[in-house]
Amino acid sequence: GSHNKKLAPLISGAAWVLFCSHSRKVMRGEFAEFSGAANSYRAEQLGMLALHLLLLTAEEYYQQSLTDANIFCDNKGTIQTFSKEHRRIPAGAKNNDILRVLRRIQTTSKLAHKLQHVKAHQDDNVPFRLLSLEAKLNFECDLRAKHAVKQAIADGASFSTTIYSLPLEQASVFFDGSKQTSDIANELRYQIGRRNAR
């Protein structure tokens, strides 16, 4: 995930790389999200969610769980969040839209894959050719997430809002075109007070 608070405070960039150790084939993707809740942690969670959705799709298509799949991430908080079983999502939880989709995935998928931590920015101290496969793929994800943010800026995403919902998200709440990703009570009170003051 990537977030540049100075250049684009409202944009989170996320990327993922699927690598098959048997065929050596690779599938890649990156995207950006415009949100008032944008930050580095949300960017990491969006990337992890995208990967889980891809694995769920593969699981449903091939009718078998991917028991030998390993997911690597350089953010320990994201690994911890996606390792937990989420039976109930508190209304005040940050990024509760992501957590609700994760809960749906958990009720649908066997989630047999393993989540593991990979140290970030290993290329700062070790030549790229000497890095492990996981570190190289993580390096690529980082570059792609940063590119997604830059592309979103170039496309003018930092000046416009897009009304959208996440895949498998059953309901969303928007105020003035801005999606709510945590407890809506404060924003709801603000919006009611604003309209009453007119």
Salt bridges, closest charged atoms under 4 A:
GLU30 OE1 - ARG144 NH1 2.77
GLU33 OE1 - ARG42 NE 2.75
GLU85 OE2 - ARG87 NE 3.27
ASP97 OD2 - ARG42 NH2 2.73
ASP97 OD2 - LYS179 NZ 3.06
GLU140 OE2 - ARG28 NE 2.29
GLU140 OE2 - ARG144 NE 2.95
ASP142 OD2 - LYS146 NZ 2.91
GLU169 OE1 - LYS179 NZ 2.75
ASP176 OD2 - ARG194 NH1 2.57
ASP176 OD1 - ARG195 NH2 3.67
